Structures are given as structure tokens and as C-alpha cells.
């Protein structure tokens, strides 16, 4: 099972494996507070794609397509995707992210891609 959660929300027992999937460490969160099991920068969008998107909902469809292409074409990303899939088959994996918009972000795309 794959769940999504903002890193700013409190960790809970039902989170399972907690994996940060942002390329940049979230502001104002200590490593202790984050209670991470893994930080997988490899599955985050490239810096250029992230900057172009800028969390603009009007660009989300184009962003989704470009990000899925990145996930499919990079060997490093494919390896990380397979690891996330394996973990989700073993139990709950909570993908953590910092974006404020809970609907138009890379983690929504990543979850759909993993499933």
C-alpha cells in the first residue's frame, strides 16, 4: 500500500516505511522530526522540470507527462521505482513531500506511476 503525506504532518505508527521523495530537504524540518527510513532523491523530478513546473496547476498535465518520461527513461530512477514497488508489496510505504498543493505535485504522479 502506498500513502501520501506532507513531511510537516506528524509521523504515525500506520505510516509504515517513511520515504522522502523530494530532491531538496524541506525547510524547517529536522532529520529527527522527519523520522525517515529513506530519502530517495532519485525519484524526484529533475531540477529543470521542477523549476519549469513551479507548482502551477495549469502546467500540471504537461508536467505529469514529462515526469513520467523521466521516471521511465533513467536507469537510476527505474531502480528506485522498483525498490518502492517492492516495499509497497511488503507493507505500507508513505511517500513524504513538502509541496503545499496536495493535488498538483510530483508525488501524486509518482504514486499513480508506482501503482
MOPAC internal coordinates of N, CA, C and O (Angstrom, degrees):
PM7 1SCF
backbone

  N    0.0000 0     0.00 0     0.00 0    0    0    0
  C    1.4487 1     0.00 0     0.00 0    1    0    0
  C    1.5254 1   109.04 1     0.00 0    2    1    0
  O    1.2310 1   121.46 1   -42.56 1    3    2    1
  N    1.3248 1   114.81 1   137.44 1    3    2    1
  C    1.4651 1   120.54 1   178.92 1    5    3    2
  C    1.5208 1   108.62 1  -115.46 1    6    5    3
  O    1.2310 1   121.42 1   -51.92 1    7    6    5
  N    1.3173 1   114.89 1   128.08 1    7    6    5
  C    1.4683 1   121.62 1   177.46 1    9    7    6
  C    1.5238 1   108.17 1  -118.72 1   10    9    7
  O    1.2310 1   120.96 1   -22.50 1   11   10    9
  N    1.3245 1   115.77 1   157.50 1   11   10    9
  C    1.4639 1   122.03 1   176.43 1   13   11   10
  C    1.5180 1   108.50 1  -118.32 1   14   13   11
  O    1.2310 1   121.27 1   -37.67 1   15   14   13
  N    1.3478 1   115.18 1   142.33 1   15   14   13
  C    1.4563 1   118.99 1  -178.71 1   17   15   14
  C    1.5279 1   109.30 1  -157.13 1   18   17   15
  O    1.2310 1   121.22 1   -41.03 1   19   18   17
  N    1.3098 1   115.27 1   138.97 1   19   18   17
  C    1.4666 1   118.79 1   174.40 1   21   19   18
  C    1.5253 1   108.64 1   -70.42 1   22   21   19
  O    1.2310 1   120.44 1   -39.04 1   23   22   21
  N    1.2930 1   116.76 1   140.96 1   23   22   21
  C    1.4613 1   122.52 1  -178.70 1   25   23   22
  C    1.5249 1   111.32 1   -62.27 1   26   25   23
  O    1.2310 1   120.29 1   158.01 1   27   26   25
  N    1.3231 1   117.06 1   -21.99 1   27   26   25
  C    1.4600 1   121.65 1  -178.01 1   29   27   26
  C    1.5280 1   112.70 1   -79.40 1   30   29   27
  O    1.2310 1   120.55 1   167.65 1   31   30   29
  N    1.3351 1   116.56 1   -12.35 1   31   30   29
  C    1.4609 1   120.57 1   175.99 1   33   31   30
  C    1.5282 1   108.89 1   -79.20 1   34   33   31
  O    1.2310 1   121.07 1   -29.54 1   35   34   33
  N    1.3022 1   115.56 1   150.46 1   35   34   33
  C    1.4591 1   120.73 1  -179.01 1   37   35   34
  C    1.5322 1   110.67 1   -66.16 1   38   37   35
  O    1.2310 1   121.14 1   -38.98 1   39   38   37
  N    1.3183 1   115.43 1   141.02 1   39   38   37
  C    1.4647 1   120.84 1   175.85 1   41   39   38
  C    1.5194 1   109.25 1   -67.67 1   42   41   39
  O    1.2310 1   121.09 1   -32.78 1   43   42   41
  N    1.3322 1   115.53 1   147.22 1   43   42   41
  C    1.4569 1   119.64 1   177.66 1   45   43   42
  C    1.5212 1   109.83 1  -135.96 1   46   45   43
  O    1.2310 1   120.77 1   -17.96 1   47   46   45
  N    1.3131 1   116.13 1   162.04 1   47   46   45
  C    1.4602 1   122.16 1  -177.06 1   49   47   46
  C    1.5276 1   111.71 1   -61.93 1   50   49   47
  O    1.2310 1   119.84 1   148.92 1   51   50   49
  N    1.3225 1   117.92 1   -31.08 1   51   50   49
  C    1.4617 1   119.74 1  -177.56 1   53   51   50
  C    1.5372 1   113.37 1   -84.85 1   54   53   51
  O    1.2310 1   119.80 1  -172.84 1   55   54   53
  N    1.3282 1   117.98 1     7.16 1   55   54   53
  C    1.4654 1   121.33 1   176.13 1   57   55   54
  C    1.5248 1   111.98 1   -69.20 1   58   57   55
  O    1.2310 1   120.35 1   154.66 1   59   58   57
  N    1.3250 1   116.94 1   -25.34 1   59   58   57
  C    1.4586 1   118.84 1  -175.20 1   61   59   58
  C    1.5137 1   109.86 1    67.69 1   62   61   59
  O    1.2310 1   120.71 1    43.84 1   63   62   61
  N    1.3207 1   116.24 1  -136.16 1   63   62   61
  C    1.4619 1   121.73 1   179.15 1   65   63   62
  C    1.5306 1   107.77 1   -78.52 1   66   65   63
  O    1.2310 1   120.58 1   -57.89 1   67   66   65
  N    1.3281 1   116.50 1   122.11 1   67   66   65
  C    1.4659 1   122.56 1  -178.09 1   69   67   66
  C    1.5290 1   109.34 1   -97.72 1   70   69   67
  O    1.2310 1   121.21 1   -61.50 1   71   70   69
  N    1.3550 1   115.28 1   118.50 1   71   70   69
  C    1.4560 1   120.85 1  -174.43 1   73   71   70
  C    1.5297 1   109.52 1  -127.38 1   74   73   71
  O    1.2310 1   120.85 1   -62.85 1   75   74   73
  N    1.3297 1   115.98 1   117.15 1   75   74   73
  C    1.4614 1   121.05 1   174.28 1   77   75   74
  C    1.5212 1   107.77 1   -78.75 1   78   77   75
  O    1.2310 1   120.57 1   -52.85 1   79   78   77
  N    1.3339 1   116.51 1   127.15 1   79   78   77
  C    1.4644 1   120.63 1  -177.15 1   81   79   78
  C    1.5324 1   111.61 1  -118.60 1   82   81   79
  O    1.2310 1   120.28 1  -152.27 1   83   82   81
  N    1.3140 1   117.08 1    27.73 1   83   82   81
  C    1.4642 1   122.97 1   173.71 1   85   83   82
  C    1.5268 1   108.86 1   -98.61 1   86   85   83
  O    1.2310 1   120.83 1   -29.98 1   87   86   85
  N    1.3119 1   116.02 1   150.02 1   87   86   85
  C    1.4684 1   120.55 1   178.51 1   89   87   86
  C    1.5268 1   111.10 1   -76.42 1   90   89   87
  O    1.2310 1   120.68 1   148.77 1   91   90   89
  N    1.3357 1   116.31 1   -31.23 1   91   90   89
  C    1.4612 1   122.43 1  -176.29 1   93   91   90
  C    1.5321 1   108.93 1  -110.26 1   94   93   91
  O    1.2310 1   120.72 1   -40.11 1   95   94   93
  N    1.3247 1   116.22 1   139.89 1   95   94   93
  C    1.4683 1   119.80 1   178.48 1   97   95   94
  C    1.5241 1   109.55 1   -64.90 1   98   97   95
  O    1.2310 1   119.68 1   -45.63 1   99   98   97
  N    1.3332 1   118.22 1   134.37 1   99   98   97
  C    1.4693 1   121.46 1  -178.09 1  101   99   98
  C    1.5278 1   112.62 1   -67.63 1  102  101   99
  O    1.2310 1   121.26 1   -40.60 1  103  102  101
  N    1.3079 1   115.19 1   139.40 1  103  102  101
  C    1.4636 1   121.67 1  -179.41 1  105  103  102
  C    1.5180 1   110.90 1   -65.27 1  106  105  103
  O    1.2310 1   121.45 1   -39.61 1  107  106  105
  N    1.3298 1   114.83 1   140.39 1  107  106  105
  C    1.4481 1   121.11 1   172.09 1  109  107  106
  C    1.5143 1   115.81 1    76.04 1  110  109  107
  O    1.2310 1   119.77 1  -170.89 1  111  110  109
  N    1.3291 1   118.05 1     9.11 1  111  110  109
  C    1.4640 1   121.08 1  -179.88 1  113  111  110
  C    1.5259 1   108.49 1  -117.65 1  114  113  111
  O    1.2310 1   120.81 1   -57.94 1  115  114  113
  N    1.3102 1   116.06 1   122.06 1  115  114  113
  C    1.4618 1   119.24 1   176.69 1  117  115  114
  C    1.5208 1   109.11 1   -80.11 1  118  117  115
  O    1.2310 1   120.94 1   -20.81 1  119  118  117
  N    1.3123 1   115.81 1   159.19 1  119  118  117
  C    1.4723 1   119.67 1   178.43 1  121  119  118
  C    1.5213 1   110.64 1   -62.65 1  122  121  119
  O    1.2310 1   120.61 1   146.95 1  123  122  121
  N    1.3113 1   116.44 1   -33.05 1  123  122  121
  C    1.4644 1   120.50 1   178.16 1  125  123  122
  C    1.5266 1   110.62 1   -66.49 1  126  125  123
  O    1.2310 1   120.30 1   134.95 1  127  126  125
  N    1.3410 1   117.03 1   -45.05 1  127  126  125
  C    1.4632 1   121.66 1   180.00 1  129  127  126
  C    1.5282 1   111.97 1   -64.27 1  130  129  127
  O    1.2310 1   120.73 1   145.82 1  131  130  129
  N    1.3236 1   116.21 1   -34.18 1  131  130  129
  C    1.4635 1   121.21 1  -176.33 1  133  131  130
  C    1.5286 1   112.43 1   -67.06 1  134  133  131
  O    1.2310 1   120.68 1   148.77 1  135  134  133
  N    1.3105 1   116.31 1   -31.23 1  135  134  133
  C    1.4731 1   121.54 1  -179.41 1  137  135  134
  C    1.5252 1   111.96 1    48.55 1  138  137  135
  O    1.2310 1   121.15 1  -128.05 1  139  138  137
  N    1.3224 1   115.41 1    51.95 1  139  138  137
  C    1.4622 1   121.72 1  -177.79 1  141  139  138
  C    1.5091 1   112.21 1   -82.31 1  142  141  139
  O    1.2310 1   121.74 1   -30.55 1  143  142  141
  N    1.3230 1   114.28 1   149.45 1  143  142  141
  C    1.4570 1   120.91 1   166.69 1  145  143  142
  C    1.5260 1   109.79 1   -96.18 1  146  145  143
  O    1.2310 1   121.08 1   147.27 1  147  146  145
  N    1.3296 1   115.54 1   -32.73 1  147  146  145
  C    1.4698 1   121.36 1  -179.64 1  149  147  146
  C    1.5251 1   109.53 1  -150.74 1  150  149  147
  O    1.2310 1   121.57 1   -26.59 1  151  150  149
  N    1.3403 1   114.59 1   153.41 1  151  150  149
  C    1.4596 1   121.69 1   169.37 1  153  151  150
  C    1.5177 1   105.46 1  -123.78 1  154  153  151
  O    1.2310 1   120.39 1   -71.77 1  155  154  153
  N    1.3299 1   116.86 1   108.23 1  155  154  153
  C    1.4636 1   122.12 1  -175.69 1  157  155  154
  C    1.5238 1   110.11 1  -106.70 1  158  157  155
  O    1.2310 1   120.95 1   -95.85 1  159  158  157
  N    1.3118 1   115.78 1    84.15 1  159  158  157
  C    1.4734 1   121.00 1   178.59 1  161  159  158
  C    1.5243 1   111.10 1   -65.63 1  162  161  159
  O    1.2310 1   120.82 1   151.90 1  163  162  161
  N    1.3351 1   116.04 1   -28.10 1  163  162  161
  C    1.4655 1   120.96 1  -174.24 1  165  163  162
  C    1.5241 1   113.27 1   -60.31 1  166  165  163
  O    1.2310 1   119.54 1   152.39 1  167  166  165
  N    1.3339 1   118.48 1   -27.61 1  167  166  165
  C    1.4655 1   119.52 1  -178.69 1  169  167  166
  C    1.5292 1   112.85 1   -90.56 1  170  169  167
  O    1.2310 1   119.92 1   176.33 1  171  170  169
  N    1.3067 1   117.75 1    -3.67 1  171  170  169
  C    1.4648 1   120.94 1   178.27 1  173  171  170
  C    1.5298 1   109.60 1   -74.67 1  174  173  171
  O    1.2310 1   120.34 1   -25.59 1  175  174  173
  N    1.3238 1   116.96 1   154.41 1  175  174  173
  C    1.4741 1   119.32 1   176.12 1  177  175  174
  C    1.5263 1   110.75 1   -61.03 1  178  177  175
  O    1.2310 1   121.10 1   -26.37 1  179  178  177
  N    1.3224 1   115.50 1   153.63 1  179  178  177
  C    1.4544 1   120.08 1   177.24 1  181  179  178
  C    1.5279 1   109.29 1   -60.70 1  182  181  179
  O    1.2310 1   120.25 1   -25.33 1  183  182  181
  N    1.3359 1   117.13 1   154.67 1  183  182  181
  C    1.4724 1   119.42 1   178.37 1  185  183  182
  C    1.5335 1   112.84 1   -55.76 1  186  185  183
  O    1.2310 1   120.23 1   139.76 1  187  186  185
  N    1.3280 1   117.16 1   -40.24 1  187  186  185
  C    1.4701 1   119.72 1  -179.74 1  189  187  186
  C    1.5286 1   111.42 1   -64.30 1  190  189  187
  O    1.2310 1   120.46 1   135.92 1  191  190  189
  N    1.3297 1   116.72 1   -44.08 1  191  190  189
  C    1.4665 1   120.10 1  -179.87 1  193  191  190
  C    1.5270 1   110.40 1   -66.21 1  194  193  191
  O    1.2310 1   120.62 1   137.36 1  195  194  193
  N    1.3175 1   116.41 1   -42.64 1  195  194  193
  C    1.4670 1   120.54 1   179.93 1  197  195  194
  C    1.5249 1   111.08 1   -60.84 1  198  197  195
  O    1.2310 1   120.79 1   136.09 1  199  198  197
  N    1.3405 1   116.09 1   -43.91 1  199  198  197
  C    1.4701 1   119.88 1   179.75 1  201  199  198
  C    1.5250 1   111.24 1   -66.77 1  202  201  199
  O    1.2310 1   120.44 1   138.46 1  203  202  201
  N    1.3334 1   116.76 1   -41.54 1  203  202  201
  C    1.4660 1   120.14 1   179.28 1  205  203  202
  C    1.5294 1   110.33 1   -61.53 1  206  205  203
  O    1.2310 1   119.95 1   134.82 1  207  206  205
  N    1.3234 1   117.70 1   -45.18 1  207  206  205
  C    1.4599 1   122.32 1  -178.24 1  209  207  206
  C    1.5247 1   110.55 1   -63.71 1  210  209  207
  O    1.2310 1   120.27 1   130.33 1  211  210  209
  N    1.3105 1   117.09 1   -49.67 1  211  210  209
  C    1.4634 1   121.44 1   178.24 1  213  211  210
  C    1.5186 1   114.33 1    54.95 1  214  213  211
  O    1.2310 1   119.98 1  -154.71 1  215  214  213
  N    1.3191 1   117.64 1    25.29 1  215  214  213
  C    1.4739 1   123.76 1  -179.66 1  217  215  214
  C    1.5221 1   112.22 1    58.14 1  218  217  215
  O    1.2310 1   120.91 1  -147.49 1  219  218  217
  N    1.3322 1   115.87 1    32.51 1  219  218  217
  C    1.4600 1   121.89 1   177.75 1  221  219  218
  C    1.5321 1   108.16 1   -87.29 1  222  221  219
  O    1.2310 1   119.54 1   -68.69 1  223  222  221
  N    1.3341 1   118.49 1   111.31 1  223  222  221
  C    1.4663 1   120.67 1  -178.23 1  225  223  222
  C    1.5364 1   113.84 1   -55.41 1  226  225  223
  O    1.2310 1   120.18 1   151.01 1  227  226  225
  N    1.3262 1   117.27 1   -28.99 1  227  226  225
  C    1.4736 1   120.34 1   179.81 1  229  227  226
  C    1.5270 1   111.64 1   -69.05 1  230  229  227
  O    1.2310 1   120.02 1   158.86 1  231  230  229
  N    1.3156 1   117.57 1   -21.14 1  231  230  229
  C    1.4666 1   121.81 1   179.09 1  233  231  230
  C    1.5351 1   112.40 1   -97.57 1  234  233  231
  O    1.2310 1   120.35 1  -178.34 1  235  234  233
  N    1.3155 1   116.94 1     1.66 1  235  234  233
  C    1.4638 1   119.99 1  -171.60 1  237  235  234
  C    1.5266 1   113.32 1   -60.23 1  238  237  235
  O    1.2310 1   119.37 1   136.39 1  239  238  237
  N    1.3209 1   118.81 1   -43.61 1  239  238  237
  C    1.4691 1   120.36 1  -178.68 1  241  239  238
  C    1.5284 1   111.36 1   -61.73 1  242  241  239
  O    1.2310 1   120.49 1   136.11 1  243  242  241
  N    1.3256 1   116.67 1   -43.89 1  243  242  241
  C    1.4678 1   120.59 1   177.13 1  245  243  242
  C    1.5287 1   110.69 1   -65.95 1  246  245  243
  O    1.2310 1   121.06 1   138.97 1  247  246  245
  N    1.3213 1   115.57 1   -41.03 1  247  246  245
  C    1.4647 1   120.69 1   178.08 1  249  247  246
  C    1.5248 1   110.12 1   -59.98 1  250  249  247
  O    1.2310 1   120.31 1   133.09 1  251  250  249
  N    1.3214 1   117.01 1   -46.91 1  251  250  249
  C    1.4699 1   122.60 1  -179.04 1  253  251  250
  C    1.5269 1   110.35 1   -55.68 1  254  253  251
  O    1.2310 1   120.81 1   131.98 1  255  254  253
  N    1.3118 1   116.06 1   -48.02 1  255  254  253
  C    1.4641 1   121.29 1  -179.36 1  257  255  254
  C    1.5353 1   111.23 1   -61.88 1  258  257  255
  O    1.2310 1   120.69 1   134.21 1  259  258  257
  N    1.3224 1   116.28 1   -45.79 1  259  258  257
  C    1.4702 1   120.85 1  -178.87 1  261  259  258
  C    1.5281 1   111.37 1   -66.72 1  262  261  259
  O    1.2310 1   120.51 1   139.85 1  263  262  261
  N    1.3202 1   116.63 1   -40.15 1  263  262  261
  C    1.4646 1   120.96 1  -179.38 1  265  263  262
  C    1.5256 1   111.04 1   -68.07 1  266  265  263
  O    1.2310 1   120.03 1   138.46 1  267  266  265
  N    1.3233 1   117.56 1   -41.54 1  267  266  265
  C    1.4682 1   120.42 1   176.57 1  269  267  266
  C    1.5305 1   110.63 1   -60.80 1  270  269  267
  O    1.2310 1   120.81 1   142.48 1  271  270  269
  N    1.3248 1   116.06 1   -37.52 1  271  270  269
  C    1.4652 1   120.82 1   177.02 1  273  271  270
  C    1.5334 1   109.92 1   -63.57 1  274  273  271
  O    1.2310 1   120.48 1   135.99 1  275  274  273
  N    1.3352 1   116.69 1   -44.01 1  275  274  273
  C    1.4660 1   119.96 1   177.11 1  277  275  274
  C    1.5270 1   111.18 1   -60.25 1  278  277  275
  O    1.2310 1   120.48 1   137.15 1  279  278  277
  N    1.3264 1   116.69 1   -42.85 1  279  278  277
  C    1.4650 1   120.40 1  -179.15 1  281  279  278
  C    1.5287 1   111.69 1   -64.00 1  282  281  279
  O    1.2310 1   120.64 1   147.49 1  283  282  281
  N    1.3265 1   116.39 1   -32.51 1  283  282  281
  C    1.4607 1   121.45 1  -177.17 1  285  283  282
  C    1.5271 1   113.69 1   -82.19 1  286  285  283
  O    1.2310 1   120.51 1   151.14 1  287  286  285
  N    1.3156 1   116.64 1   -28.86 1  287  286  285
  C    1.4649 1   119.72 1  -169.99 1  289  287  286
  C    1.5176 1   115.12 1   -96.11 1  290  289  287
  O    1.2310 1   119.41 1   159.63 1  291  290  289
  N    1.2972 1   118.74 1   -20.37 1  291  290  289
  C    1.4613 1   121.40 1  -176.67 1  293  291  290
  C    1.5221 1   110.44 1   -94.03 1  294  293  291
  O    1.2310 1   120.48 1   -53.58 1  295  294  293
  N    1.3232 1   116.69 1   126.42 1  295  294  293
  C    1.4672 1   121.22 1   178.89 1  297  295  294
  C    1.5266 1   110.87 1   -62.09 1  298  297  295
  O    1.2310 1   120.24 1   139.72 1  299  298  297
  N    1.3303 1   117.15 1   -40.28 1  299  298  297
  C    1.4624 1   120.83 1   179.26 1  301  299  298
  C    1.5258 1   110.57 1   -62.89 1  302  301  299
  O    1.2310 1   120.79 1   137.02 1  303  302  301
  N    1.3261 1   116.10 1   -42.98 1  303  302  301
  C    1.4678 1   119.76 1   179.21 1  305  303  302
  C    1.5244 1   111.06 1   -67.96 1  306  305  303
  O    1.2310 1   120.20 1   140.11 1  307  306  305
  N    1.3254 1   117.21 1   -39.89 1  307  306  305
  C    1.4618 1   120.52 1   179.78 1  309  307  306
  C    1.5302 1   110.91 1   -61.75 1  310  309  307
  O    1.2310 1   120.63 1   140.79 1  311  310  309
  N    1.3126 1   116.40 1   -39.21 1  311  310  309
  C    1.4671 1   120.56 1   177.95 1  313  311  310
  C    1.5359 1   110.52 1   -63.34 1  314  313  311
  O    1.2310 1   120.46 1   136.15 1  315  314  313
  N    1.3271 1   116.72 1   -43.85 1  315  314  313
  C    1.4593 1   121.15 1   179.17 1  317  315  314
  C    1.5282 1   110.86 1   -66.28 1  318  317  315
  O    1.2310 1   120.24 1   140.57 1  319  318  317
  N    1.3236 1   117.15 1   -39.43 1  319  318  317
  C    1.4701 1   121.66 1   177.95 1  321  319  318
  C    1.5268 1   109.81 1   -61.05 1  322  321  319
  O    1.2310 1   120.36 1   134.89 1  323  322  321
  N    1.3138 1   116.91 1   -45.11 1  323  322  321
  C    1.4672 1   120.21 1   179.12 1  325  323  322
  C    1.5247 1   111.39 1   -63.21 1  326  325  323
  O    1.2310 1   120.36 1   141.70 1  327  326  325
  N    1.3212 1   116.91 1   -38.30 1  327  326  325
  C    1.4596 1   120.41 1   177.58 1  329  327  326
  C    1.5264 1   110.66 1   -62.63 1  330  329  327
  O    1.2310 1   120.25 1   135.92 1  331  330  329
  N    1.3271 1   117.13 1   -44.08 1  331  330  329
  C    1.4632 1   121.28 1   178.15 1  333  331  330
  C    1.5301 1   111.10 1   -62.91 1  334  333  331
  O    1.2310 1   120.54 1   138.96 1  335  334  333
  N    1.3156 1   116.58 1   -41.04 1  335  334  333
  C    1.4739 1   120.08 1   178.02 1  337  335  334
  C    1.5222 1   110.74 1   -62.60 1  338  337  335
  O    1.2310 1   120.64 1   135.51 1  339  338  337
  N    1.3175 1   116.38 1   -44.49 1  339  338  337
  C    1.4725 1   120.40 1   178.97 1  341  339  338
  C    1.5180 1   110.84 1   -59.55 1  342  341  339
  O    1.2310 1   120.45 1   133.05 1  343  342  341
  N    1.3271 1   116.74 1   -46.95 1  343  342  341
  C    1.4664 1   120.57 1   179.79 1  345  343  342
  C    1.5244 1   111.12 1   -61.57 1  346  345  343
  O    1.2310 1   120.46 1   140.67 1  347  346  345
  N    1.3376 1   116.72 1   -39.33 1  347  346  345
  C    1.4709 1   119.65 1  -177.85 1  349  347  346
  C    1.5294 1   111.38 1   -69.44 1  350  349  347
  O    1.2310 1   120.05 1   154.43 1  351  350  349
  N    1.3126 1   117.52 1   -25.57 1  351  350  349
  C    1.4639 1   120.56 1   176.03 1  353  351  350
  C    1.5290 1   111.20 1   -75.34 1  354  353  351
  O    1.2310 1   120.82 1   154.57 1  355  354  353
  N    1.3234 1   116.04 1   -25.43 1  355  354  353
  C    1.4723 1   121.43 1  -179.74 1  357  355  354
  C    1.5217 1   112.26 1   -84.74 1  358  357  355
  O    1.2310 1   120.08 1   156.75 1  359  358  357
  N    1.3313 1   117.46 1   -23.25 1  359  358  357
  C    1.4650 1   121.02 1  -177.05 1  361  359  358
  C    1.5136 1   110.23 1   172.69 1  362  361  359
  O    1.2310 1   120.75 1    17.69 1  363  362  361
  N    1.3006 1   116.16 1  -162.31 1  363  362  361
  C    1.4605 1   121.55 1  -177.93 1  365  363  362
  C    1.5264 1   110.95 1   -78.65 1  366  365  363
  O    1.2310 1   121.39 1   -45.05 1  367  366  365
  N    1.3168 1   114.94 1   134.95 1  367  366  365
  C    1.4624 1   122.85 1   173.14 1  369  367  366
  C    1.5269 1   106.44 1  -123.43 1  370  369  367
  O    1.2310 1   120.88 1   -54.23 1  371  370  369
  N    1.3212 1   115.92 1   125.77 1  371  370  369
  C    1.4617 1   120.56 1   176.84 1  373  371  370
  C    1.5146 1   108.52 1  -106.36 1  374  373  371
  O    1.2310 1   121.21 1   -63.18 1  375  374  373
  N    1.3331 1   115.30 1   116.82 1  375  374  373
  C    1.4588 1   121.46 1   177.51 1  377  375  374
  C    1.5186 1   107.72 1   -85.19 1  378  377  375
  O    1.2310 1   121.02 1   -59.29 1  379  378  377
  N    1.3110 1   115.66 1   120.71 1  379  378  377
  C    1.4608 1   122.20 1  -176.85 1  381  379  378
  C    1.5247 1   110.43 1  -101.43 1  382  381  379
  O    1.2310 1   121.36 1   -38.55 1  383  382  381
  N    1.3265 1   115.00 1   141.45 1  383  382  381
  C    1.4574 1   120.82 1  -178.57 1  385  383  382
  C    1.5232 1   109.17 1  -148.87 1  386  385  383
  O    1.2310 1   120.72 1   -14.66 1  387  386  385
  N    1.3283 1   116.23 1   165.34 1  387  386  385
  C    1.4576 1   120.52 1  -177.09 1  389  387  386
  C    1.5266 1   113.84 1  -106.62 1  390  389  387
  O    1.2310 1   119.37 1   164.69 1  391  390  389
  N    1.3164 1   118.81 1   -15.31 1  391  390  389
  C    1.4674 1   121.56 1  -175.59 1  393  391  390
  C    1.5208 1   112.40 1   -54.95 1  394  393  391
  O    1.2310 1   121.00 1   -37.23 1  395  394  393
  N    1.3271 1   115.70 1   142.77 1  395  394  393
  C    1.4644 1   120.97 1   179.20 1  397  395  394
  C    1.5231 1   111.81 1   -76.27 1  398  397  395
  O    1.2310 1   120.66 1   142.25 1  399  398  397
  N    1.3223 1   116.34 1   -37.75 1  399  398  397
  C    1.4604 1   121.60 1  -179.20 1  401  399  398
  C    1.5329 1   108.40 1   -77.91 1  402  401  399
  O    1.2310 1   120.83 1   -66.70 1  403  402  401
  N    1.3112 1   116.02 1   113.30 1  403  402  401
  C    1.4648 1   120.59 1  -175.54 1  405  403  402
  C    1.5246 1   112.99 1   -83.24 1  406  405  403
  O    1.2310 1   120.14 1   175.06 1  407  406  405
  N    1.3198 1   117.34 1    -4.94 1  407  406  405
  C    1.4618 1   121.78 1  -178.19 1  409  407  406
  C    1.5166 1   112.89 1  -107.35 1  410  409  407
  O    1.2310 1   120.42 1   141.41 1  411  410  409
  N    1.3222 1   116.80 1   -38.59 1  411  410  409
  C    1.4688 1   122.00 1  -176.11 1  413  411  410
  C    1.5192 1   109.42 1  -111.10 1  414  413  411
  O    1.2310 1   120.90 1  -102.04 1  415  414  413
  N    1.3267 1   115.89 1    77.96 1  415  414  413
  C    1.4630 1   120.11 1   178.60 1  417  415  414
  C    1.5202 1   110.20 1  -149.84 1  418  417  415
  O    1.2310 1   120.79 1   -11.57 1  419  418  417
  N    1.3111 1   116.09 1   168.43 1  419  418  417
  C    1.4635 1   120.51 1  -175.46 1  421  419  418
  C    1.5257 1   113.15 1   -67.23 1  422  421  419
  O    1.2310 1   119.73 1   154.02 1  423  422  421
  N    1.3212 1   118.13 1   -25.98 1  423  422  421
  C    1.4616 1   120.78 1  -176.77 1  425  423  422
  C    1.5298 1   110.56 1   -70.13 1  426  425  423
  O    1.2310 1   119.99 1   146.31 1  427  426  425
  N    1.3163 1   117.63 1   -33.69 1  427  426  425
  C    1.4578 1   121.44 1   175.58 1  429  427  426
  C    1.5316 1   109.41 1   -62.11 1  430  429  427
  O    1.2310 1   120.87 1   136.26 1  431  430  429
  N    1.3257 1   115.94 1   -43.74 1  431  430  429
  C    1.4588 1   121.73 1   178.79 1  433  431  430
  C    1.5379 1   109.56 1   -65.86 1  434  433  431
  O    1.2310 1   120.56 1   134.76 1  435  434  433
  N    1.3160 1   116.53 1   -45.24 1  435  434  433
  C    1.4603 1   120.88 1  -178.72 1  437  435  434
  C    1.5283 1   111.50 1   -60.65 1  438  437  435
  O    1.2310 1   120.25 1   135.51 1  439  438  437
  N    1.3181 1   117.13 1   -44.49 1  439  438  437
  C    1.4701 1   120.62 1   179.94 1  441  439  438
  C    1.5218 1   110.23 1   -59.78 1  442  441  439
  O    1.2310 1   120.08 1   132.16 1  443  442  441
  N    1.3226 1   117.45 1   -47.84 1  443  442  441
  C    1.4724 1   121.23 1   178.79 1  445  443  442
  C    1.5266 1   110.72 1   -60.93 1  446  445  443
  O    1.2310 1   120.44 1   140.04 1  447  446  445
  N    1.3058 1   116.76 1   -39.96 1  447  446  445
  C    1.4756 1   121.84 1   179.85 1  449  447  446
  C    1.5296 1   110.17 1   -64.40 1  450  449  447
  O    1.2310 1   120.41 1   140.40 1  451  450  449
  N    1.3216 1   116.83 1   -39.60 1  451  450  449
  C    1.4627 1   121.24 1  -179.46 1  453  451  450
  C    1.5290 1   111.96 1   -69.41 1  454  453  451
  O    1.2310 1   121.01 1   145.94 1  455  454  453
  N    1.3177 1   115.68 1   -34.06 1  455  454  453
  C    1.4645 1   119.98 1  -177.89 1  457  455  454
  C    1.5000 1   111.63 1   -84.16 1  458  457  455
  O    1.2310 1   120.10 1   180.00 1  459  458  457

